[in-house]
């Protein structure tokens, strides 16, 4: 997936505003349907992670015992704008929580999207007094998951109960971390401005077999880009679980 970074002149106030909006544009997730490139990505990621002293693990990141991965997700959606960064998804003060510990994993989910400004998003993603969300599908604009390259970001969404994110485009690191952890399905839309045609609380369906996103409340259907070979990795529980399941590693 190619990524471009717009020049940011440090001498102007406008530049500061651009940096705050995370001006990283992402393009088509071309490797998702290219098996050769995808296998190289998985192997490279495994090599990188095995070289680290610590690897982020989550309780559900184990090979799926079901005979086939899920093909549809259905429920209420939560609608966001462009440039939702990882600090809005999970603020830095909560990164001390260890996802491999079930209690802390659950608590991490309770803080998902707690960094969103209430002036723009008055409906809470997590209702007070609860630790999970009623919104199983996230609808967003362009450049979702920009900012810091935190594996905690997709993990927090998965811990909160999110099944899929449907966005115009993603920051490369968020998409990669979603695969690495198997936390959520990061799905990309063919059409721009879909989030502006949806409202938080709409009943929606994501159909991975037909590659469509359906808003039942609005009576509209939109085309998704195929997730391709990335789907089985997420269904398996992440890259390590997928590598074990397919015999890449013991």
Helices and strands as residue ranges (DSSP letters): E 3-5, H 13-20, E 24-26, G 30-33, H 35-51, E 72-79, H 86-89, G 92-94, H 102-110, E 135-140, H 151-160, E 164-167, H 172-181, E 185-188, G 194-197, E 203-207, E 212-215, E 220-223, H 230-236, H 239-245
